[in-house]
Amino acid sequence: MKRPHLITTALAAGIVLISASASSAQTAEPLYEARLIRLAEIVGSVHYLRTLCLGSDEGWRDKMQALINLEAADPERRARFIAAFNKGYRSFASVHRKCNSVAIEAEELYRKQGLELASELIARYGN
């Protein structure tokens, strides 16, 4: 599997930047909630596929945990983030048992979608 570090690094940086701009004291659901939940699902998918094809977790779970810790202090919101991440992970775990061209293509597609979504969130809602 190719390791396009630029996209991986940019997506990870997007997660960190979104985390850094989040206010853990928020009580109302932010306008970007649905997009952030989708990003959590994408990160779960990428985490599974990269681990499957590269044999390394590359810290995706830790990056997601950092986002959850900063963004979702409320237990219900926290549960939604975790559920989205797990949904993304399980959706590919149920289909892909070994790395093949389809898994590689899916990982590349999801990573690009994640990067686009993270970039949009930063541009629109980042401080």
C-alpha positions as CSV (number, residue, x, y, z in Angstrom):
1,M,0.0,0.0,0.0
2,K,1.3,3.4,-0.8
3,R,1.9,5.7,2.1
4,P,1.0,9.2,0.9
5,H,2.3,11.0,4.0
6,L,1.0,14.4,2.9
7,I,-2.6,13.5,3.0
8,T,-2.3,11.4,6.2
9,T,-0.4,14.2,7.9
10,A,-2.9,16.9,6.7
11,L,-5.8,14.9,7.9
12,A,-4.2,14.3,11.3
13,A,-3.3,18.0,11.5
14,G,-6.9,18.8,10.7
15,I,-8.1,16.7,13.6
16,V,-5.6,18.4,15.9
17,L,-6.6,21.9,14.7
18,I,-10.2,21.2,15.1
19,S,-9.5,19.9,18.6
20,A,-7.5,22.9,19.5
21,S,-10.2,25.3,18.4
22,A,-13.0,23.4,20.2
23,S,-14.4,24.7,23.5
24,S,-14.9,21.9,26.0
25,A,-17.3,24.1,28.0
26,Q,-19.9,24.2,25.2
27,T,-23.4,23.0,26.3
28,A,-25.3,23.5,23.0
29,E,-24.5,21.3,20.0
30,P,-22.3,23.2,17.6
31,L,-23.3,23.9,14.0
32,Y,-20.6,21.6,12.7
33,E,-21.7,18.6,14.8
34,A,-22.9,16.4,11.9
35,R,-19.7,17.1,10.0
36,L,-17.6,16.2,13.0
37,I,-19.5,13.0,13.6
38,R,-18.9,12.1,10.0
39,L,-15.2,12.8,10.4
40,A,-15.2,10.5,13.4
41,E,-16.7,7.7,11.3
42,I,-14.2,8.3,8.5
43,V,-11.3,8.2,11.0
44,G,-12.6,4.9,12.3
45,S,-12.6,3.5,8.7
46,V,-9.2,4.8,7.9
47,H,-7.9,3.4,11.2
48,Y,-9.1,-0.1,10.4
49,L,-8.0,-0.1,6.8
50,R,-4.5,1.3,7.4
51,T,-4.0,-1.1,10.3
52,L,-5.1,-4.0,8.0
53,C,-2.9,-3.0,5.1
54,L,0.1,-1.5,6.9
55,G,0.1,-3.6,10.0
56,S,0.4,-0.5,12.1
57,D,-2.2,1.7,13.8
58,E,-0.3,4.9,13.1
59,G,-2.0,6.6,16.1
60,W,-5.4,7.1,14.5
61,R,-7.2,5.9,17.6
62,D,-5.1,8.3,19.7
63,K,-5.9,11.2,17.4
64,M,-9.6,10.5,17.6
65,Q,-9.4,10.2,21.4
66,A,-7.7,13.6,21.6
67,L,-10.5,15.1,19.5
68,I,-13.1,13.4,21.8
69,N,-11.4,14.6,24.9
70,L,-11.4,18.2,23.7
71,E,-14.6,18.4,21.9
72,A,-17.0,16.1,23.7
73,A,-17.1,16.7,27.5
74,D,-20.8,15.8,27.6
75,P,-21.2,12.0,28.0
76,E,-24.0,11.8,25.4
77,R,-22.0,13.7,22.9
78,R,-18.9,11.7,23.7
79,A,-20.9,8.5,23.1
80,R,-22.0,9.7,19.7
81,F,-18.3,10.4,18.7
82,I,-17.3,6.9,19.9
83,A,-20.2,5.3,18.2
84,A,-19.4,7.0,14.9
85,F,-15.7,6.0,15.1
86,N,-16.7,2.4,15.9
87,K,-19.3,2.3,13.1
88,G,-16.6,3.3,10.6
89,Y,-14.2,0.8,12.0
90,R,-16.7,-2.1,12.1
91,S,-18.2,-1.3,8.6
92,F,-14.9,-2.2,7.0
93,A,-13.9,-4.9,9.5
94,S,-17.1,-6.8,8.6
95,V,-16.1,-6.8,4.9
96,H,-12.3,-6.8,4.6
97,R,-10.4,-9.5,6.4
98,K,-7.2,-9.0,4.4
99,C,-5.6,-6.2,2.5
100,N,-6.4,-6.2,-1.2
101,S,-6.8,-3.6,-4.0
102,V,-10.4,-2.9,-2.9
103,A,-9.4,-2.2,0.7
104,I,-6.5,0.0,-0.5
105,E,-8.8,2.0,-2.8
106,A,-11.4,2.4,0.0
107,E,-8.7,3.7,2.4
108,E,-7.4,6.2,-0.2
109,L,-11.0,7.4,-0.9
110,Y,-11.9,7.8,2.8
111,R,-8.6,9.5,3.7
112,K,-9.2,12.0,0.9
113,Q,-12.8,12.6,2.1
114,G,-11.5,13.0,5.7
115,L,-9.0,15.5,4.5
116,E,-11.6,17.5,2.6
117,L,-14.0,17.5,5.5
118,A,-11.3,18.4,8.1
119,S,-10.1,21.3,5.8
120,E,-13.7,22.5,5.4
121,L,-14.3,22.4,9.1
122,I,-11.1,24.4,9.8
123,A,-11.8,26.9,7.1
124,R,-15.4,27.5,8.2
125,Y,-15.3,27.1,12.0
126,G,-11.6,27.3,13.0
127,N,-10.3,30.1,15.0
